């Protein structure tokens, strides 16, 4: 999986591209979270394949691409099959683009956009 382990971290202008993420259990394939503020800015999440990931308990809320407290990012061209919660979640601030993604078999929503 790709993501941060410290919610106090901040990152900008990161590209995550052309990865194949499969066979995870109880793990967000691409996940960035923060404790406060707009911690992530200018991410490019492009052309990734995410599939065959599982949860051991149905109440686990595992989203395939999960961006918390983020803005100005582009999520495009990703293939997501079987998001165990949402396919893509953008919990963010401003000016983000989510386009041309293939998303199927999600538990709650293909794309969830929320305000922080």
DOFI-541943 format. One line per field, with one value per residue: residue number from 1; residue in three letters; x, y, z of N, C-alpha, C, O, CB in turn. Coordinates in nm, 3 decimals. Glycine has a CB too. Example, Ala and Ser with C-alpha at 12.3 -4.5 7.8 and 13.67 -1.06 7.14 Angstrom:
// DOFI-541943
num [1;2]
residuo [ALA;SER]
n.east [1.319;1.285]
n.north [-0.569;-0.225]
n.up [0.780;0.708]
ca.east [1.230;1.367]
ca.north [-0.450;-0.106]
ca.up [0.780;0.714]
c.east [1.320;1.290]
c.north [-0.330;0.003]
c.up [0.780;0.787]
o.east [1.424;1.341]
o.north [-0.332;0.114]
o.up [0.846;0.804]
cb.east [1.131;1.408]
cb.north [-0.447;-0.060]
cb.up [0.905;0.572]
This chain:
// DOFI-541943
num [1;2;3;4;5;6;7;8;9;10;11;12;13;14;15;16;17;18;19;20;21;22;23;24;25;26;27;28;29;30;31;32;33;34;35;36;37;38;39;40;41;42;43;44;45;46;47;48;49;50;51;52;53;54;55;56;57;58;59;60;61;62;63;64;65;66;67;68;69;70;71;72;73;74;75;76;77;78;79;80;81;82;83;84;85;86;87;88;89;90;91;92;93;94;95;96;97;98;99;100;101;102;103;104;105;106;107;108;109;110;111;112;113;114;115;116]
residuo [UNK;UNK;UNK;UNK;UNK;UNK;UNK;UNK;UNK;UNK;UNK;UNK;UNK;UNK;UNK;UNK;UNK;UNK;UNK;UNK;UNK;UNK;UNK;UNK;UNK;UNK;UNK;UNK;UNK;UNK;UNK;UNK;UNK;UNK;UNK;UNK;UNK;UNK;UNK;UNK;UNK;UNK;UNK;UNK;UNK;UNK;UNK;UNK;UNK;UNK;UNK;UNK;UNK;UNK;UNK;UNK;UNK;UNK;UNK;UNK;UNK;UNK;UNK;UNK;UNK;UNK;UNK;UNK;UNK;UNK;UNK;UNK;UNK;UNK;UNK;UNK;UNK;UNK;UNK;UNK;UNK;UNK;UNK;UNK;UNK;UNK;UNK;UNK;UNK;UNK;UNK;UNK;UNK;UNK;UNK;UNK;UNK;UNK;UNK;UNK;UNK;UNK;UNK;UNK;UNK;UNK;UNK;UNK;UNK;UNK;UNK;UNK;UNK;UNK;UNK;UNK]
n.east [0.083;0.029;0.106;0.081;0.222;0.221;0.006;0.063;0.219;0.300;0.258;0.343;0.285;0.316;0.344;0.163;0.169;0.083;0.075;0.011;-0.204;-0.292;-0.458;-0.456;-0.541;-0.763;-0.646;-0.594;-0.543;-0.432;-0.365;-0.387;-0.375;-0.455;-0.414;-0.498;-0.580;-0.492;-0.323;-0.220;-0.129;-0.162;-0.140;-0.096;-0.269;-0.259;-0.359;-0.356;-0.400;-0.629;-0.735;-0.905;-0.884;-0.943;-1.153;-1.144;-1.347;-1.674;-1.740;-1.516;-1.387;-1.267;-1.132;-1.048;-0.887;-0.798;-0.812;-0.752;-0.806;-0.706;-0.610;-0.630;-0.568;-0.531;-0.708;-0.708;-0.782;-0.769;-0.817;-1.048;-1.164;-1.387;-1.392;-1.396;-1.533;-1.558;-1.482;-1.321;-1.232;-1.250;-1.172;-1.174;-1.049;-1.024;-1.041;-0.997;-0.969;-1.149;-1.155;-1.233;-1.204;-1.231;-1.464;-1.592;-1.815;-1.826;-1.881;-2.019;-1.998;-1.901;-1.754;-1.683;-1.726;-1.632;-1.658;-1.414]
n.north [-0.118;0.235;0.527;0.751;0.726;0.888;1.110;1.377;1.463;1.649;1.685;1.773;1.811;1.541;1.250;0.962;0.690;0.451;0.202;-0.132;-0.259;-0.515;-0.782;-0.706;-0.703;-0.553;-0.301;0.025;0.082;0.320;0.584;0.878;1.061;1.315;1.503;1.766;2.076;2.160;1.921;1.794;1.865;1.922;1.660;1.399;1.135;0.876;0.648;0.396;0.055;-0.108;-0.379;-0.684;-0.668;-0.720;-0.733;-0.838;-0.815;-0.712;-0.454;-0.296;-0.001;0.046;0.234;0.260;0.466;0.713;1.029;1.251;1.573;1.736;1.905;2.058;1.842;1.578;1.307;1.053;0.825;0.579;0.233;0.066;-0.203;-0.341;-0.180;-0.171;0.005;0.304;0.377;0.598;0.855;1.190;1.403;1.706;2.031;2.223;2.285;2.027;1.756;1.485;1.240;1.031;0.768;0.416;0.248;-0.009;-0.232;-0.135;-0.091;0.129;0.396;0.494;0.729;0.955;1.274;1.496;1.761;1.908]
n.up [0.000;-0.043;0.127;0.412;0.744;0.957;1.091;1.130;0.928;0.626;0.275;-0.063;-0.417;-0.517;-0.716;-0.788;-0.973;-1.225;-1.081;-0.964;-0.745;-0.546;-0.368;-0.093;0.258;0.478;0.441;0.321;-0.016;-0.142;0.057;0.236;0.526;0.767;1.071;1.103;0.929;0.581;0.465;0.242;-0.086;-0.430;-0.540;-0.780;-0.886;-1.079;-1.331;-1.195;-1.095;-0.901;-0.726;-0.616;-0.336;0.014;0.312;0.652;0.833;0.787;0.867;0.844;0.712;0.432;0.188;-0.155;-0.289;-0.086;0.021;0.264;0.398;0.183;-0.123;-0.451;-0.621;-0.868;-0.971;-1.178;-1.448;-1.317;-1.235;-1.053;-0.881;-0.671;-0.429;-0.085;0.070;-0.023;-0.366;-0.447;-0.228;-0.154;0.079;0.123;0.031;-0.200;-0.557;-0.682;-0.915;-1.033;-1.256;-1.541;-1.432;-1.382;-1.198;-1.001;-0.821;-0.548;-0.196;-0.074;-0.210;-0.540;-0.593;-0.341;-0.222;0.018;0.259;0.470]
ca.east [0.000;0.101;0.045;0.161;0.201;0.221;-0.096;0.114;0.301;0.242;0.325;0.288;0.338;0.354;0.278;0.150;0.131;0.112;0.094;-0.090;-0.217;-0.387;-0.438;-0.442;-0.650;-0.782;-0.550;-0.626;-0.437;-0.368;-0.429;-0.315;-0.461;-0.390;-0.488;-0.560;-0.536;-0.479;-0.190;-0.175;-0.160;-0.102;-0.115;-0.139;-0.289;-0.290;-0.340;-0.328;-0.495;-0.654;-0.835;-0.892;-0.850;-1.049;-1.159;-1.175;-1.472;-1.748;-1.750;-1.394;-1.417;-1.146;-1.152;-0.935;-0.803;-0.855;-0.736;-0.809;-0.747;-0.622;-0.663;-0.555;-0.513;-0.590;-0.722;-0.756;-0.737;-0.748;-0.907;-1.077;-1.266;-1.410;-1.366;-1.472;-1.615;-1.570;-1.374;-1.238;-1.287;-1.175;-1.218;-1.077;-1.065;-1.048;-0.980;-0.953;-1.034;-1.161;-1.208;-1.195;-1.170;-1.323;-1.491;-1.704;-1.830;-1.795;-1.983;-2.100;-2.001;-1.787;-1.678;-1.738;-1.659;-1.675;-1.588;-1.349]
ca.north [0.000;0.362;0.627;0.802;0.661;0.993;1.207;1.515;1.490;1.721;1.656;1.843;1.780;1.400;1.173;0.818;0.659;0.322;0.094;-0.237;-0.292;-0.625;-0.883;-0.652;-0.729;-0.449;-0.194;0.119;0.076;0.452;0.651;0.986;1.119;1.419;1.537;1.899;2.161;2.103;1.860;1.739;1.959;1.900;1.520;1.341;0.991;0.850;0.521;0.285;-0.057;-0.152;-0.486;-0.806;-0.639;-0.773;-0.698;-0.956;-0.785;-0.627;-0.316;-0.222;0.102;0.055;0.302;0.230;0.587;0.790;1.152;1.334;1.706;1.756;1.997;2.079;1.718;1.519;1.161;1.026;0.708;0.465;0.118;0.020;-0.307;-0.398;-0.094;-0.226;0.115;0.389;0.362;0.716;0.954;1.315;1.479;1.811;2.175;2.306;2.268;1.892;1.696;1.339;1.218;0.918;0.650;0.302;0.207;-0.103;-0.322;-0.070;-0.114;0.248;0.491;0.492;0.850;1.031;1.402;1.549;1.881;1.891]
ca.up [0.000;-0.053;0.214;0.523;0.873;1.059;1.054;1.143;0.810;0.514;0.148;-0.179;-0.550;-0.525;-0.822;-0.767;-1.111;-1.290;-0.984;-0.957;-0.603;-0.538;-0.264;0.042;0.352;0.579;0.416;0.213;-0.117;-0.147;0.170;0.303;0.628;0.847;1.193;1.092;0.817;0.447;0.475;0.113;-0.191;-0.561;-0.572;-0.907;-0.867;-1.219;-1.402;-1.104;-1.098;-0.764;-0.736;-0.536;-0.197;0.099;0.454;0.732;0.902;0.693;0.917;0.813;0.612;0.351;0.060;-0.244;-0.293;0.024;0.042;0.370;0.417;0.065;-0.223;-0.574;-0.674;-0.988;-0.961;-1.313;-1.522;-1.229;-1.244;-0.917;-0.877;-0.538;-0.313;0.028;0.122;-0.142;-0.463;-0.428;-0.136;-0.144;0.194;0.101;0.034;-0.319;-0.689;-0.715;-1.031;-1.033;-1.390;-1.624;-1.353;-1.389;-1.061;-0.992;-0.706;-0.421;-0.094;-0.044;-0.322;-0.631;-0.559;-0.230;-0.203;0.146;0.307;0.600]
c.east [0.088;0.031;0.138;0.129;0.196;0.120;-0.054;0.198;0.226;0.326;0.264;0.359;0.395;0.277;0.281;0.091;0.173;0.147;-0.018;-0.093;-0.328;-0.355;-0.415;-0.561;-0.649;-0.685;-0.600;-0.514;-0.360;-0.440;-0.337;-0.413;-0.384;-0.476;-0.553;-0.507;-0.538;-0.338;-0.134;-0.221;-0.090;-0.068;-0.167;-0.149;-0.345;-0.263;-0.295;-0.437;-0.507;-0.767;-0.804;-0.841;-0.969;-1.045;-1.197;-1.305;-1.547;-1.761;-1.623;-1.421;-1.291;-1.182;-1.029;-0.838;-0.867;-0.765;-0.808;-0.733;-0.651;-0.688;-0.574;-0.494;-0.592;-0.590;-0.786;-0.700;-0.714;-0.855;-0.924;-1.190;-1.273;-1.366;-1.454;-1.547;-1.644;-1.458;-1.273;-1.307;-1.193;-1.240;-1.132;-1.129;-1.104;-0.987;-0.927;-1.034;-1.031;-1.229;-1.154;-1.141;-1.274;-1.339;-1.609;-1.699;-1.787;-1.911;-2.075;-2.110;-1.881;-1.695;-1.753;-1.657;-1.718;-1.598;-1.532;-1.401]
c.north [0.125;0.462;0.672;0.725;0.762;1.100;1.353;1.555;1.575;1.691;1.742;1.797;1.638;1.334;1.026;0.765;0.517;0.210;-0.007;-0.285;-0.396;-0.715;-0.830;-0.693;-0.620;-0.331;-0.106;0.111;0.207;0.540;0.755;1.053;1.222;1.453;1.675;1.973;2.092;2.047;1.816;1.830;1.917;1.757;1.486;1.190;0.939;0.705;0.406;0.180;-0.111;-0.255;-0.599;-0.779;-0.677;-0.710;-0.823;-0.940;-0.685;-0.482;-0.235;-0.128;0.129;0.113;0.281;0.346;0.686;0.909;1.240;1.465;1.740;1.856;2.004;1.951;1.669;1.367;1.118;0.894;0.584;0.358;0.064;-0.082;-0.362;-0.311;-0.139;-0.120;0.207;0.354;0.473;0.807;1.073;1.397;1.604;1.951;2.238;2.246;2.129;1.839;1.546;1.303;1.090;0.799;0.542;0.250;0.111;-0.180;-0.260;-0.089;0.007;0.341;0.470;0.608;0.924;1.159;1.464;1.675;1.855;1.996]
c.up [0.000;0.038;0.322;0.650;0.987;1.020;1.073;1.021;0.709;0.389;0.039;-0.305;-0.561;-0.639;-0.784;-0.897;-1.150;-1.193;-0.997;-0.813;-0.590;-0.419;-0.124;0.128;0.459;0.562;0.302;0.109;-0.133;-0.045;0.230;0.399;0.710;0.967;1.186;0.969;0.683;0.434;0.340;0.001;-0.320;-0.594;-0.711;-0.883;-0.998;-1.259;-1.312;-1.119;-0.957;-0.769;-0.639;-0.395;-0.110;0.238;0.531;0.809;0.814;0.740;0.893;0.695;0.530;0.214;-0.026;-0.258;-0.196;0.055;0.144;0.376;0.303;-0.029;-0.344;-0.628;-0.795;-0.970;-1.092;-1.368;-1.438;-1.253;-1.103;-0.925;-0.735;-0.423;-0.197;0.106;0.004;-0.239;-0.446;-0.327;-0.130;-0.033;0.198;0.093;-0.097;-0.444;-0.721;-0.833;-1.018;-1.164;-1.453;-1.546;-1.379;-1.247;-1.062;-0.861;-0.573;-0.324;-0.075;-0.165;-0.412;-0.602;-0.448;-0.214;-0.077;0.180;0.445;0.695]
o.east [0.205;-0.090;0.256;0.022;0.169;0.145;-0.130;0.244;0.103;0.447;0.147;0.473;0.507;0.158;0.387;-0.025;0.281;0.239;-0.129;0.004;-0.444;-0.241;-0.360;-0.670;-0.547;-0.648;-0.644;-0.398;-0.237;-0.559;-0.225;-0.520;-0.261;-0.598;-0.652;-0.404;-0.582;-0.245;-0.013;-0.338;0.028;0.026;-0.270;-0.047;-0.464;-0.160;-0.207;-0.551;-0.408;-0.878;-0.693;-0.765;-1.083;-0.948;-1.274;-1.368;-1.490;-1.790;-1.622;-1.472;-1.218;-1.252;-0.917;-0.717;-0.977;-0.656;-0.912;-0.611;-0.533;-0.807;-0.459;-0.381;-0.705;-0.484;-0.905;-0.586;-0.645;-0.969;-0.827;-1.300;-1.178;-1.308;-1.576;-1.619;-1.745;-1.352;-1.153;-1.427;-1.074;-1.348;-1.030;-1.238;-1.210;-0.893;-0.822;-1.151;-0.926;-1.347;-1.043;-1.044;-1.392;-1.241;-1.715;-1.594;-1.718;-2.026;-2.196;-2.220;-1.772;-1.574;-1.872;-1.536;-1.839;-1.485;-1.594;-1.360]
o.north [0.121;0.480;0.638;0.667;0.725;1.174;1.443;1.669;1.574;1.674;1.780;1.750;1.619;1.361;0.970;0.792;0.470;0.133;0.027;-0.344;-0.368;-0.723;-0.902;-0.715;-0.597;-0.268;-0.156;0.133;0.207;0.566;0.726;1.096;1.215;1.433;1.700;1.936;1.977;2.119;1.801;1.867;1.881;1.732;1.537;1.124;0.956;0.647;0.328;0.211;-0.154;-0.225;-0.610;-0.859;-0.667;-0.645;-0.905;-1.039;-0.585;-0.395;-0.115;-0.171;0.225;0.051;0.284;0.328;0.736;0.893;1.297;1.469;1.769;1.887;1.961;1.951;1.712;1.306;1.143;0.857;0.492;0.389;0.022;-0.050;-0.421;-0.361;-0.143;-0.153;0.189;0.307;0.448;0.833;1.060;1.452;1.608;1.984;2.300;2.166;2.117;1.873;1.486;1.332;1.046;0.735;0.572;0.213;0.143;-0.192;-0.325;-0.102;-0.010;0.362;0.435;0.591;0.951;1.155;1.483;1.693;1.788;2.000]
o.up [0.038;0.028;0.325;0.663;1.101;0.925;1.037;1.013;0.706;0.397;0.047;-0.302;-0.608;-0.656;-0.753;-0.927;-1.114;-1.218;-1.037;-0.765;-0.620;-0.375;-0.040;0.076;0.523;0.661;0.199;0.144;-0.137;-0.057;0.269;0.359;0.720;0.965;1.255;0.912;0.673;0.397;0.326;-0.006;-0.319;-0.670;-0.754;-0.863;-1.026;-1.224;-1.349;-1.150;-0.898;-0.811;-0.587;-0.341;-0.154;0.276;0.481;0.846;0.771;0.658;0.919;0.591;0.556;0.135;0.025;-0.240;-0.220;0.109;0.114;0.362;0.323;-0.017;-0.341;-0.676;-0.821;-0.955;-1.115;-1.340;-1.483;-1.286;-1.040;-0.971;-0.684;-0.327;-0.212;0.201;-0.063;-0.198;-0.433;-0.338;-0.104;-0.050;0.267;0.141;-0.106;-0.438;-0.783;-0.849;-0.995;-1.183;-1.423;-1.588;-1.395;-1.183;-1.117;-0.797;-0.494;-0.366;-0.062;-0.216;-0.366;-0.588;-0.460;-0.195;-0.066;0.135;0.527;0.811]
cb.east [-0.095;0.106;-0.080;0.137;0.310;0.363;-0.219;0.197;0.346;0.236;0.313;0.302;0.444;0.326;0.346;0.060;0.193;0.224;0.100;-0.060;-0.248;-0.386;-0.324;-0.429;-0.637;-0.765;-0.411;-0.643;-0.497;-0.374;-0.470;-0.255;-0.519;-0.363;-0.395;-0.534;-0.399;-0.510;-0.196;-0.229;-0.118;0.019;-0.181;-0.038;-0.387;-0.209;-0.240;-0.318;-0.450;-0.691;-0.843;-0.800;-0.812;-1.037;-1.260;-1.060;-1.447;-1.885;-1.783;-1.277;-1.468;-1.078;-1.181;-0.986;-0.793;-0.873;-0.716;-0.804;-0.673;-0.597;-0.682;-0.447;-0.512;-0.512;-0.809;-0.718;-0.613;-0.750;-0.852;-1.116;-1.235;-1.342;-1.390;-1.380;-1.543;-1.565;-1.430;-1.212;-1.307;-1.174;-1.209;-1.006;-0.941;-0.993;-0.871;-0.966;-0.966;-1.242;-1.176;-1.093;-1.162;-1.269;-1.518;-1.702;-1.752;-1.766;-1.918;-2.040;-2.006;-1.834;-1.659;-1.737;-1.678;-1.659;-1.683;-1.196]
cb.north [-0.001;0.414;0.573;0.952;0.559;1.054;1.182;1.529;1.360;1.875;1.505;1.996;1.879;1.327;1.197;0.781;0.761;0.339;0.150;-0.356;-0.165;-0.707;-0.966;-0.498;-0.871;-0.508;-0.253;0.266;0.036;0.516;0.549;1.089;1.009;1.546;1.531;1.983;2.212;2.209;1.742;1.595;2.102;1.980;1.428;1.376;0.959;0.943;0.539;0.334;-0.170;-0.031;-0.540;-0.903;-0.488;-0.924;-0.581;-0.985;-0.728;-0.684;-0.316;-0.319;0.233;-0.085;0.454;0.191;0.649;0.701;1.229;1.262;1.712;1.623;2.134;2.182;1.611;1.561;1.116;1.140;0.741;0.509;0.006;0.139;-0.422;-0.525;0.056;-0.301;0.192;0.541;0.361;0.792;0.894;1.393;1.396;1.783;2.236;2.444;2.364;1.798;1.741;1.284;1.336;0.962;0.685;0.190;0.330;-0.201;-0.447;0.081;-0.150;0.324;0.636;0.498;0.943;0.948;1.498;1.446;2.005;1.900]
cb.up [0.121;-0.201;0.274;0.543;0.900;1.075;1.134;1.271;0.744;0.541;0.112;-0.163;-0.587;-0.390;-0.960;-0.640;-1.207;-1.388;-0.840;-1.058;-0.516;-0.669;-0.301;0.038;0.417;0.717;0.382;0.267;-0.250;-0.293;0.276;0.200;0.719;0.763;1.311;1.220;0.843;0.335;0.568;0.092;-0.151;-0.572;-0.467;-1.026;-0.743;-1.308;-1.511;-0.958;-1.199;-0.669;-0.880;-0.605;-0.178;0.110;0.480;0.828;1.047;0.670;1.065;0.780;0.681;0.335;0.081;-0.382;-0.441;0.150;-0.093;0.508;0.551;-0.008;-0.164;-0.551;-0.567;-1.117;-0.834;-1.405;-1.593;-1.083;-1.343;-0.822;-0.979;-0.529;-0.347;0.120;0.241;-0.105;-0.606;-0.563;0.005;-0.280;0.329;-0.020;0.081;-0.297;-0.703;-0.594;-1.162;-0.907;-1.478;-1.723;-1.202;-1.487;-0.969;-1.111;-0.731;-0.441;0.038;0.074;-0.271;-0.776;-0.685;-0.099;-0.329;0.256;0.308;0.589]
